[in-house]
Amino acid sequence: MSTAASKSRPKSGRSAIAAASSPWPVACTGARLRRLTRRVTAFYEHQMRASGLKLSQYSLLVQLSEVPQPLTALADRMEIDRTTLTRSLQPLLEQGLVGESSGVDARQRLFALTADGTRLRTQARKQWRQAQLALEDNLGRDFVADLHTRLELALSRLKPALPEDN
C-alpha cells in the first residue's frame, strides 16, 4: 500500500488508541493557522511578485503615510513587537521607500513613506487587489467574508486572554 493511501485512511485498532492517548493535541489550531498563513502568504506573494515586495512589506507600506509616525504607535496598530517591526522596516529603509527621523526626544524613531515608497505602494496596491480577487475566486467570496468575520471574532476574544504587552 502506498504511503499516501495509508496516511489518508482512518486509524484503527491499537494505532487509533495510541493516537487518542497521545500527549499532543490531535487538532492543533495554532499549527493549522501557521500552515494556512504560510499558504496564503505564498499565494499573495506569487500574485504580487512583479512588485518585488513581500506581503509583510506591502502591509507595512499600507500602514505608513507621508506623515512621520513613531515606531511604537506603528507596532501597536499592527499588533507586532518592535523588534519584528524594526527588522521588517530595514529593507524598506535601505531601498529608500521609507525614511527615518527622530522625534522631539532623540530616542523616539519616526517613520514615513518617501515619494518612492508612495509610488511603489500605489503600484503594488493594484497587484494586491488582483491577488485578493484571485483568492476570493479560489475560496469563494462568501467563504472569505465569513473567514474575515471569524478571524476578527477570534482576535477580539483572544486579546483579553493575553498579557498586556501582546
N, C-alpha and C positions, 0 to 999 in steps of 0.2 A: 504494500500500500504506500502511496506517495506521502511525503511529509505534509504537503498542503491538505490532503484529504484527512490525514489523522488529526491535524490541527482544527479542521472545521467540524468534525463530528463531536457530539457531546461525550463527555467523560462518563464512564460507568464503572461500577464496582469499586474496587479499592482506590483507584485514581480519583474518583469523584469524592470519596470520603477524605482522602488526603488533601484535596484542594479545599474542601469545606472547612477542614480543621487547620488550615494554614494560618500562620500569624499575620500574613499580609492580606490587605483588603482585596477582594476579588474585583471590585469595580472602583478603582481609584479615580475620583473626579479630577483631582489635580493632574494626574498623568494624562488623562484623556484631554483635558483642556490644553495642556502643553503640546500634545500631538496636534490638536486642532489649530492652535496658534501657529505652530511651525508650518502647517499645510496652508493655512490662509495667507500667512506672510509670503510664502513661496509663490502662491497664486498671484497676489498683488505685485510682487517684485518682478515676476515674469511679464505681467501685463505692462508694467511701468519701466521696463529695462531701458528704453530709449532715453529716459530722463537721467539715468545714471545715479539715481537716488535709491537708497534702501527705504523700505516703508517707514522705519523708525525715523529716518532723516526727513522724509516728507512730512510726517506727523509733527515733527519739531518745527519745520518751516511754517506749517499751518498755524501753530501756536504763537509764533513770533510776529512782530509787526515792525514798522519803521520807528516806533516809539520804544526807547530802551526800557527794559524791564528786568527786575532783579532775578537772579538765579533761583533764589528761594521761592519766589512767587510762581515762577515757571514750573519748578519741581512740584510744588503743592498742587497747581492746577492740573498737571499731567499725572499726578499721583505716582511719581518715581523719586528715588532718592537722589540727592545732589551729586553723588559720585557718578552714578549711571548717567545722569544728565550731562555732567561735565565731559564724560567720555564720548557721549553722542554729539555734543557740540564741537568737539575738537576738529573733526574732518571738515565741518561746515565753516569753521573759523579759518582753517588752512586754505580752503578753496575761495575764501573771500565772500562767502554767501551770508555770513553773519559777522557782525562787528561787536567788539567788546569794549566797554569803558568802565570807569569807576564811578560809584555813586558819591553822595555827599561824604560818606565815610569811605575812605580809601579801600577798606576791606570789602565793601559791597561791590559785587560784579554785576554789571548791567549788560544785557544782550539785545541786539536789534538786527533786523534784516538789513542788508545792504541793497543797493539798487540791483545788483546781480542776483541776490537772493530772492528779491521780489519777482524779478523776471522769470527765474527758474521755477519758483513756486507757481506762477501763473501757467507756465507751460506744463508743469507736472500735474497740475490740477485737472487738466483735460485728460491726461493719461489715467489719473486716479479715477476719474468719473467713468471712463471706459472700463477700467478694472472692476469698479463697483457694479456696473450694469452687467458685466460678464459673470460676476459672482452670483448676482441675482438670477441671471438666466440659468446658471448651473444648479443652484439650490432652490430656486423658486422665490419670487418676490414676497409672497406671504410667509414663507418659511424664514426668510431673512428678517422681515419685520417682527415676527414672533421671537426669533433669536435675540434681536436687539432688546426687545421688551424684557425677556427673561434674563439677559445678561445685566441690564440695568437694575432689575429687581435683586439679582444675586449680589451685585456690587453694593447696593444700599443696605441689604441685610447683613453682609459680612463686615462692613465698615465699623459698626459699633462693637463687634466682637473682637476687634484687633486693638493692640496697644495704640496709644495716641499718636505715635510717630509713624504709623503706617497709613 
